[in-house]
Amino acid sequence: MPLILHNTLTRQKEPFVPLTPDHVRLYVCGPTVYDFAHIGNGRPYVVFDVLNRLLRHLYPKVTYARNITDIDDRIIIAAQKNNEDISLLTQRTTEHFQDDMKAIGNIPPTIEPHATAHVSEMIEIIQTLIEKEHAYEKDGHVLFSVKSFPDYGQLSRCQHDEMIAGARVEVAPYKRDPEDFILWKPSEAGIPGWESPWGYGRPGWHIECSAMSSKYLGETFDVHGGGQDLIFPHHENEIAQSQACYGPKTFAQVWLHNGMLTVNGEKMSKSLGNFITVHQLLEKLPGEVIRLVLLSSHYRQPLDWNEQIVVQCRQSLDRFYNALRGRDLSQEKPTPCESVKAALEDDLNTPLALSALHDLVSRLHKSSSEEEKNQLAATLKASGEWLGLLQQDPEFWFKGKTGIDENKILELIEARKEARKQKKFLEADHIRDELLKSGIHLEDTPQGTLWRQQ
């Protein structure tokens, strides 16, 4: 079946037709690097990593651009609070972000442009907007004139009054209208800035993505992704300034937005004490568990992070890896499950794709043929790759946790084996129980006794 995606712009699912048949171009708004990414930030990067993987299976070439916002007022405030140079803060935070994204199974994007390296492109776009009378300068500020762009609101479908309220716009003397948004603003002494036709200053947030996407993907490209919280005003403003600069029907053709994430049924907030970063979770959870939680709900639906879903996803991964354990996975080109492919082609239906993986495991357990079991295991692993799952060695999944003395465990397993051979079953059971207290679960199989950490 053809790839179907839900386009936020049209509010419906549509067959995906790339502008260039053999080359798909994807842009996703990246992090503002002033602190660790929270788990809600992590969701879109996992979602669009799955899209990136799917596109790479379906098309000869994919260019995936995900930016780094390394100039922003939040960054300036954080650097001042830490009493450190902004470049050191952004470099360190970027590295943490990249490490965390790798740990939860994301493939690096094709291009990861930094905003500070593209200020000249931003200035060029702003100059064009002024020339076309879509922008104006006042007191060192340059603002986009929303009323100059009749199609403003096409993505969010907000009415004028809703836009004013929703954006929490700043009322300022340099604005002609409250809804006008900043393209450029002055920088005081000690604040990062660049020379421009309007004086020493720095870009607004929205113009950064328009400049970087157009440079690397072209004035018109295929897909733009991000969280639902970016629809307005960020993505709405991107459309306005880009189409005002380059012409009607330019910029992204398909818009994808993932739903919001809550924690134990509540909006994540530092004041509520439920603010969780990916970095913190990785200290106590395997990255693959985090990834599976983020894929357990359809990307357009809300997702609640809670202990129950974490336990369920860990158990699912145990089931998957147990099915792979001890199997011959050396098939040269294992064929992915058609049901997994079809589910992902239907607007990235990851819950349905995961259900198909469970069906594969059930078929494997019911099979009486070792050859068929090996084939199903190879298919399971190949299918998991489409989701960024099940690519570890099964033994590493069960044994690769830190702080475990594997040699000691193997000694105890051997001692238990010897006790059973001598019919000292109470002693054998005692060894098993002691290991279980330490979180080590034993499983007796025809191939011998296997162990895994609970």
C-alpha positions in Angstrom: 0.0 0.0 0.0 1.2 3.6 -0.5 2.4 5.6 2.4 -0.4 7.6 4.0 0.3 10.5 6.3 -2.1 12.8 8.3 -1.4 16.4 7.1 -2.1 19.0 9.7 -2.5 21.5 7.0 -5.5 19.7 5.5 -6.7 17.9 8.6 -6.8 14.6 6.8 -4.8 11.5 5.9 -3.4 11.7 2.4 -1.2 9.5 0.1 2.3 10.8 0.4 3.8 11.9 -3.0 7.3 13.4 -2.7 8.1 16.4 -4.8 11.0 14.5 -6.3 10.2 10.7 -6.8 13.6 9.5 -5.7 14.5 12.0 -3.0 12.4 12.8 0.1 13.3 15.9 2.2 12.3 16.1 5.9 12.7 18.9 8.4 12.1 18.6 12.2 12.5 21.4 14.7 15.4 20.5 17.0 16.2 21.4 20.6 17.0 24.8 22.1 20.2 23.8 23.9 20.2 25.4 27.3 19.3 22.3 29.4 18.7 18.5 29.2 15.9 17.4 26.9 12.8 16.3 28.9 10.9 13.2 27.9 8.2 15.2 26.2 11.0 16.7 23.9 12.2 13.1 23.3 8.9 12.0 21.8 9.0 13.8 18.5 12.6 12.8 17.9 11.7 9.1 18.3 8.5 9.5 16.2 10.3 11.2 13.3 13.2 8.8 13.6 10.7 6.1 12.7 9.5 8.1 9.8 13.0 8.7 8.7 13.7 4.9 8.9 10.5 4.1 6.9 11.2 6.7 4.2 14.7 5.2 3.8 13.2 1.8 3.2 10.7 3.2 0.7 12.8 5.7 -1.3 16.4 5.8 -2.7 17.4 9.0 -0.9 16.2 10.8 2.2 17.6 14.1 3.5 16.6 14.6 7.1 17.5 18.0 8.6 17.0 18.7 12.3 18.4 21.9 13.6 20.1 23.0 16.8 18.9 26.3 18.2 22.0 27.7 19.9 20.9 31.3 20.2 17.8 32.1 22.3 16.9 34.2 25.3 16.5 31.1 27.4 20.1 30.2 26.6 21.3 33.7 27.5 19.5 33.5 30.8 20.9 30.1 31.6 24.4 31.1 30.8 24.1 34.2 33.0 22.7 32.1 35.8 25.6 29.6 35.4 28.1 32.4 35.0 29.6 30.7 31.9 30.2 31.4 28.3 27.2 30.8 26.1 29.3 28.7 23.6 30.4 26.4 26.4 26.8 25.9 27.6 25.5 25.2 24.1 28.3 22.9 23.2 27.9 20.8 26.3 24.1 20.7 26.1 24.2 19.8 22.4 26.6 16.9 23.2 24.3 15.7 26.0 21.3 15.9 23.6 23.1 13.9 20.9 24.2 11.2 23.4 20.7 10.9 24.8 19.1 10.6 21.4 21.6 7.9 20.4 20.9 6.0 23.7 17.2 5.8 22.9 17.9 4.5 19.4 17.7 7.5 17.1 19.7 7.6 13.9 21.6 10.9 13.5 19.9 13.2 11.0 21.5 13.8 7.6 22.2 17.4 8.5 22.2 19.0 12.0 22.7 22.8 11.3 23.3 25.2 14.1 21.4 28.5 14.1 24.5 30.6 14.9 26.2 29.4 11.7 23.3 30.6 9.5 22.7 34.2 10.7 23.7 35.6 7.3 20.9 33.5 5.6 18.4 34.8 8.1 19.5 38.4 7.4 19.0 37.8 3.7 15.4 36.5 4.2 14.6 39.5 6.5 15.9 41.9 3.9 13.7 40.3 1.2 10.7 40.5 3.5 11.3 44.2 4.1 11.6 44.8 0.3 8.3 43.0 -0.3 6.7 45.1 2.5 6.0 42.0 4.6 8.3 43.3 7.3 9.3 46.7 8.9 12.0 48.0 11.1 11.5 50.1 14.2 14.0 51.0 16.9 16.4 48.3 15.9 13.7 45.6 15.8 12.4 44.1 12.6 8.9 42.6 12.7 6.8 40.6 10.3 3.6 42.3 9.4 0.9 39.6 9.9 -1.8 41.7 8.1 0.4 41.8 5.0 0.0 38.0 4.7 -3.8 37.2 4.1 -3.2 33.4 4.5 -1.9 33.8 8.0 -3.6 31.1 10.2 -3.9 28.5 7.5 -2.1 25.8 9.6 -3.6 26.5 13.1 -6.9 27.8 11.8 -7.0 30.2 14.6 -9.2 33.4 14.4 -7.5 36.8 15.0 -8.5 37.1 18.6 -7.5 33.5 19.4 -4.1 34.2 17.9 -3.6 37.2 20.1 -4.6 35.3 23.2 -2.8 32.1 22.3 0.5 33.7 21.5 0.6 35.8 24.7 2.0 38.5 22.5 4.2 41.2 23.7 2.6 44.7 23.6 5.5 47.0 22.6 5.8 50.5 21.1 7.8 49.2 18.2 4.9 47.0 17.0 2.3 48.2 14.5 -0.1 45.4 15.5 0.0 43.2 18.6 0.2 39.9 16.5 3.3 41.0 14.5 6.3 38.8 15.5 10.0 39.5 15.8 12.4 38.7 13.0 15.4 40.6 14.5 16.0 42.3 17.8 18.8 44.5 19.2 21.4 43.1 21.6 22.7 45.1 24.5 26.4 45.1 25.6 27.4 41.7 26.8 24.6 39.9 24.9 25.5 37.8 21.8 24.8 39.5 18.5 25.7 40.1 14.9 26.1 43.2 12.8 23.1 43.7 10.5 21.5 46.5 8.4 19.4 47.3 11.5 22.2 47.4 14.0 23.9 44.9 16.3 21.4 42.3 17.3 20.2 38.7 17.0 17.5 36.8 15.2 14.1 35.8 16.4 13.3 32.2 17.0 10.9 31.6 14.0 13.2 32.9 11.3 15.9 30.4 12.2 14.0 27.4 11.0 13.0 29.1 7.7 16.6 29.9 7.0 18.0 26.5 7.7 15.3 24.5 6.0 15.5 26.5 2.8 19.3 26.3 2.7 19.4 22.5 3.0 16.1 21.3 1.7 15.1 24.1 -0.8 12.4 26.7 -0.8 9.8 23.9 -1.1 10.3 20.5 0.5 8.3 17.5 1.5 7.6 17.1 5.2 7.9 19.3 8.3 7.5 17.7 11.7 7.3 18.7 15.3 5.1 18.6 18.4 1.6 19.9 18.5 2.7 22.8 20.8 4.7 24.2 17.8 1.7 24.5 15.5 1.0 28.0 16.7 2.8 30.3 16.7 6.1 28.8 15.6 5.0 26.8 12.6 2.4 29.3 11.6 5.1 32.0 11.6 7.5 29.8 9.6 4.9 29.4 6.9 4.1 33.1 6.8 7.7 34.4 6.5 8.8 31.6 4.1 5.8 32.0 1.7 6.0 35.8 1.9 9.7 35.5 0.9 9.6 32.7 -1.7 6.0 32.8 -3.0 2.7 31.0 -2.6 2.7 27.2 -2.1 6.3 27.1 -1.2 7.8 25.7 2.0 6.6 22.3 3.5 3.9 20.4 1.6 3.0 18.0 4.5 2.9 18.9 8.2 3.1 16.2 10.9 2.6 16.9 14.6 2.8 14.5 17.5 0.6 14.6 20.6 1.6 15.9 24.0 3.1 13.8 26.8 1.9 13.8 30.4 3.3 12.2 33.5 1.0 10.2 35.7 -2.0 12.0 34.1 -0.7 15.5 34.7 1.1 18.1 32.5 4.8 17.9 33.1 6.0 20.8 35.3 8.9 21.6 37.5 6.5 23.1 40.0 4.7 19.7 40.3 7.9 17.8 40.7 7.2 15.6 37.7 9.7 17.1 35.3 11.7 14.2 33.9 14.6 14.4 31.5 15.7 11.7 29.1 19.1 11.9 30.8 17.6 11.1 34.2 15.6 8.2 32.8 18.7 6.7 31.2 20.3 6.4 34.6 17.7 3.8 35.6 16.2 2.5 32.4 17.6 1.0 29.2 17.2 3.4 26.3 15.2 0.8 24.4 12.5 0.7 27.1 12.2 4.5 26.9 11.9 4.3 23.1 9.2 1.6 23.3 7.1 3.6 25.7 7.3 6.6 23.3 6.1 4.4 20.5 3.4 2.6 22.4 0.7 5.1 21.5 -0.1 6.5 18.1 2.0 9.6 17.5 -1.0 11.9 17.1 -2.5 10.8 20.3 -1.6 12.0 23.9 0.8 9.7 25.8 1.0 9.3 29.5 4.3 8.3 31.1 3.7 6.2 34.1 5.3 3.2 36.0 2.7 0.8 34.6 3.5 1.5 31.0 7.2 1.3 31.7 6.9 -2.1 33.3 4.7 -3.3 30.3 7.2 -2.1 27.8 10.1 -3.7 29.6 8.2 -7.0 29.7 7.4 -6.7 26.0 11.1 -6.3 25.2 11.9 -9.3 27.4 9.4 -11.3 25.4 10.8 -10.1 22.1 14.5 -10.7 23.0 13.6 -14.1 24.6 12.2 -15.1 21.2 15.5 -14.1 19.5 17.6 -15.8 22.2 19.5 -18.8 21.0 18.2 -18.5 17.4 20.2 -18.6 14.2 19.8 -15.0 12.9 22.3 -15.3 10.1 19.9 -15.1 7.2 21.5 -13.0 4.5 18.5 -10.8 3.8 15.6 -11.5 6.2 12.3 -10.2 5.0 10.5 -7.8 7.4 7.0 -8.6 8.3 4.5 -7.2 5.8 2.1 -6.4 8.6 4.7 -4.2 10.3 5.4 -2.4 7.0 1.7 -1.9 6.3 1.0 -0.5 9.8 3.8 2.1 9.5 2.6 3.0 6.0 -0.8 3.8 7.6 0.2 7.1 9.2 3.0 5.6 11.4 0.6 3.3 13.3 3.3 2.1 15.8 0.8 0.3 18.2 -0.4 -1.8 15.3 3.2 -2.5 14.2 4.1 -3.6 17.7 1.1 -5.9 17.8 2.4 -7.5 14.6 5.7 -8.1 16.4 3.9 -9.9 19.2 2.0 -12.0 16.6 5.4 -13.1 15.2 6.6 -14.2 18.6 3.3 -16.1 19.2 3.8 -17.9 15.8 7.4 -18.7 16.8 6.4 -20.3 20.1 3.7 -22.4 18.4 6.0 -23.6 15.7 7.5 -27.1 16.0 10.1 -26.6 13.3 13.5 -25.2 14.3 14.0 -23.9 10.8 10.7 -22.0 10.9 11.5 -20.7 14.3 14.8 -19.3 13.1 13.1 -17.8 10.1 10.5 -16.1 12.3 13.2 -14.9 14.6 15.1 -13.3 11.7 11.9 -11.7 10.5 11.2 -10.4 14.0 14.6 -8.7 14.2 14.4 -7.3 10.7 10.9 -5.9 11.4 12.1 -4.4 14.7 14.7 -2.4 12.9 11.9 -0.4 11.2 11.0 0.8 14.7 14.5 1.1 15.9 14.0 -1.9 18.2 15.5 -5.4 18.8 19.0 -4.7 17.3 21.0 -5.6 20.4 22.4 -9.1 21.0 19.7 -10.9 23.1 22.3 -11.9 25.6 23.4 -8.3 26.1 19.8 -7.3 26.6 19.4 -9.9 29.4 22.9 -9.7 30.8 24.4 -6.4 29.8 23.3 -4.4 32.8 26.0 -2.8 34.9 27.0 -4.1 38.4 26.5 -7.8 37.7 29.3 -10.3 38.3 28.6 -12.7 35.5 31.3 -15.1 36.5 29.7 -15.5 39.9 26.3 -16.1 38.4 27.7 -18.8 36.1 29.4 -20.4 39.1 26.1 -20.6 40.9 24.3 -21.9 37.9 27.0 -24.7 37.6 26.6 -25.4 41.4 22.8 -25.7 40.9 23.3 -28.0 38.0 25.6 -30.2 40.1 23.2 -30.2 43.0 20.3 -31.3 40.8 22.5 -34.1 39.3 23.1 -35.4 42.8 19.4 -35.0 43.6 20.0 -32.3 46.2 16.9 -30.5 45.0 16.5 -28.3 48.2 20.1 -27.0 47.6 19.3 -26.4 43.9 16.1 -24.5 44.8 18.0 -22.4 47.4 20.6 -21.3 44.8 17.8 -20.4 42.4 15.9 -18.4 45.1 19.0 -16.5 46.1 19.7 -15.5 42.5 16.1 -14.4 42.2 16.4 -12.2 45.3 19.3 -10.5 43.4 17.1 -10.0 40.4 18.5 -12.9 38.4 15.9 -15.1 36.8 16.9 -18.6 35.6 15.2 -20.4 32.7 15.9 -24.1 32.1 15.9 -24.9 28.3 16.9 -27.8 26.1 20.0 -25.8 25.3 20.9 -25.4 29.0 20.1 -22.9 31.8 19.8 -19.3 30.6 19.7 -16.3 32.9 18.5 -12.7 32.7 18.2 -9.8 35.0 14.6 -9.0 36.1 
